[in-house]
């Protein structure tokens, strides 16, 4: 699909093409080309971020498994006539023991769970393990082992006294296509795209919830009004992963984040903030970790590692920064009531909760980073 040349195109919804502030600032300069982030794309790659991402994921996996094991408490109780013993006590004990072997290893030496052969990364079981009288051998795929443990622990008694079924919802979240380590890390023919200026930047921001990743900013949703804030803010862009398949409004986005140029509150030094990855996995799954690492690697490469890169989901870190207030955003705030809206309804939607603030040095993008 050809990108609309102006925001008055009928390809845009009425609330965008009739928006006076968007029309006034549609041709404004954005900061990103000045720092190396022109509209560009490259093959999906984690680069030096790969091991960092995998180790980060393994620590999340350790916490998930430890919580799952801790949740399997014994439930024996006295009903007034005597003790009623937990019929699944045996399976709980064996489940906790098997998971402890794995989580202890993940805590003490997580790198032993990583196997890299022929440029392909897999997670493996680094030791032999016995669970529920079943043998899992060193070198087996870690998710094969976890699935095996989960299936036995969740199966009604089949001749094994005391076995089955446990509710293991945390573990279940590991096995969907969204979180499969193999599915996410070793998919071929993906591209990372950055878009932050010109007609393409405006269009990609406006359609970020209309090309495969649905969110509260989908056209027709009340939060879609916040697209105006992202479009006019010279410090807002978008980065996404595409599988190169076409959608009605452009290349399909399978993962995306809004990218912001931000400034530290005390040092006044700039940084790049990556907002929440969408679609977001609220269980902290592999997809979010790998996507974030790919985005970080892309931005670091293009900007020659000149700026700190922070993730907006780290709220404590994000609140050390602010978005510089510029003329387009100020105009949006001042005129929102004339459109029957509050400023917050039209300002760029920020999962990070980062705020706008005045900063004379950064209020005029055209004067920054002179070429």
Secondary structure, 3 states (H helix, E strand, C coil): CCCCCCCCCCCCCHHHHCCHHHHHHCCCCCCHHHHCCCCEEEECCCCCHHHHHHHHHHHHHHHHHHHHHHHCCCCCEECCCCEECCCCHHHHHHHHHHHHHHHHHHHHCHHHHEEEECCEEEEECCCCEEECCEEECCCCEHHHHHHHHHHHHCCCCCCCCCCCCCCCHHHHCCCCCCCCHHHHHCCCCCEEEEECCHHHHHHHHHCCCCCCCCCCCCCCCHHHHHHHHHHHCCCEEEEEEEEEEEECCEEEEEEEEEEEEEEECCCCCEEEEECCCECCCCCCCHHHHHHHHHHHHHHHHHCCCCCEEEECCCHHHHCCEEEECCHHHHHHHHHHHHHCCCHHHHCCCCCCCCEEECCHHHCCHHHCCCC
